[in-house]
Amino acid sequence: MAPQKSLGGGSRRAPKGIFGQTFDAITSPDNAAVVRSVAVFGAAVAFLSTSWAELLLTPA
């Protein structure tokens, strides 16, 4: 008789796709500082590309 496999031990999961791996990499605590820096840089670029950036100019 063949040995039976245990059901509770190791369940196999399908490998994650590119989006799942990317999400895991972005939300990883090891990458928090890099993700935060990129987000702040993106917000700064978005702000400076609007007309609100003129508030930073000194009056002539």
C-alpha positions in Angstrom: 0.0 0.0 0.0 1.3 3.5 -0.9 2.0 6.0 1.9 -0.6 8.7 2.3 0.2 12.3 2.1 -0.6 14.5 5.1 -3.2 17.1 4.4 -2.4 19.6 7.1 1.3 20.0 6.4 2.3 22.1 3.4 -0.3 23.4 1.1 1.0 24.4 -2.3 0.0 27.7 -3.7 0.2 28.8 -7.3 3.1 31.2 -8.0 2.1 34.8 -7.9 1.8 36.9 -11.0 3.7 40.0 -11.8 1.1 42.2 -10.1 1.1 40.2 -6.9 4.9 40.2 -6.7 5.0 43.9 -7.4 2.4 44.6 -4.7 4.3 42.5 -2.2 7.6 44.3 -3.0 5.9 47.8 -2.6 4.2 46.9 0.7 7.3 45.2 2.2 8.6 47.0 5.3 12.1 46.7 3.9 11.2 49.0 1.0 9.2 51.6 3.0 11.7 54.4 2.9 12.2 54.0 -0.9 8.5 53.9 -1.6 7.9 57.0 0.7 10.7 58.9 -1.1 9.3 58.2 -4.5 5.8 59.2 -3.4 7.0 62.5 -2.0 9.0 63.2 -5.1 6.0 62.5 -7.3 3.8 64.8 -5.2 6.4 67.6 -5.4 6.6 67.2 -9.2 2.8 67.2 -9.5 2.6 70.4 -7.3 5.4 72.2 -9.2 3.7 71.5 -12.5 0.5 73.3 -11.5 -0.3 77.0 -11.2 -0.1 76.7 -7.4 3.7 76.6 -7.7 3.5 80.4 -8.4 2.8 80.9 -4.8 6.4 80.0 -4.1 7.7 82.9 -6.2 8.6 86.2 -4.4 6.8 89.3 -5.5 8.9 91.5 -7.8 
